[in-house]
Amino acid sequence: MIDVTKIPHDRIGLGSKVVVLDSTKDEEISYHLVTSEDANVAEGRISTSSPIGKSLLGKQAGDTVKLVTPGGTRDLEILSLKTIHDLTQEDKPAAQQES
């Protein structure tokens, strides 16, 4: 069981959806950070324990991350972030959000 209260509200953590700019490839990439059991790279779901996941954890929009891979180093700029808390709020009906 995951204690959602321990996941940050303003930084990348489990459940976050992140858009990064890979300056090496000049390409925007979307990632959804999930547990290793739910990871599916082809669908953009990466594990928090993967090299990319580990490098993004705890970062905020605007931060730049150096990702070291076997193929070389990549610079990823975090363009946008929605935490699990933001996504949960989006899923609630409007009447529940007002309370």
N, C-alpha and C positions, 0 to 999 in steps of 0.2 A: 504494500500500500504506500502511496506517495503522499507526503504531507505538503499540500499545496501552499500552506501558509509560510513555508520556508523558501518558496521560490520567489525571487525578487520581482518587484513591480516595475522597475525602471531599467533593468539590465537583462541581457540574454540568459535564459535558463531553460529548463525542460519545458517543452510545449510551445516555445517561442517560434514565431514565423519571422524570418529575417530575409531582407533583400540586400545582397552585397554586389559591389562592383569589383570584378577581378581585373585590376589594372594591367595585368600581364597580357590578358586576352581582350581587354576592352569590352567586357561582356557582363551584363547583369545576370545574377543567379539567385534564385529563391531557394531557401532551405527551411525546413520545419524540423526542429530539434525534438527527437523522440527517444524512447528507451531502445536499447539494442535489439529487443524482441520485435519492435515495430518498424525498424529501419528498412528502407527500400530506396536506394540511391536513385534508381530510375524515376521514382515519383517525387524526388526531392526531400524525402524523409531521411535525415541523417541522425545517427546515434550521438548522444552527448559524450560518449566515450571514444568516438572516432577522432582522428587527428583534426579534422575541420571542426567538429563539435567542441572539442577541448579548447581549440584556439578562439572560438567565439564566446564561450561561456564567460559571463561576468562583464561583457563589453556593452557599450551603448551605441545608439545611432550617432554617426560622425566619427567614431573610432576607426583606426586602421589597424589591421592585423597582419602580421607576417606569418604565412603558412609554409612550413618546411615539409616538402613531400619528396619521395624518391626521385621525382622528375625535376626537382628544383624548388626554388623559393617563389611563392606567389604573394602579392600584396592584395588584400581584400579590404575595401572600404565599406563600412556598414552604412547603407543608405536609409534603411527603415527597419523598424522593429515593432512587432506586436507580441506582447508577452501572453502567457496563458491566461492571465487575469483580463487583459484587453479582449482576447478572443471569447472568453466566457461571457463578458458583458455584452458583446455583439450578438451572442446567441440568445440572450434573454429577450422576451417580448417587451415592448416599450413600457407597458404599465409596471412591470417589475423593476425596470431600470430607474424609474422615478422615485421609488420608495427607499 
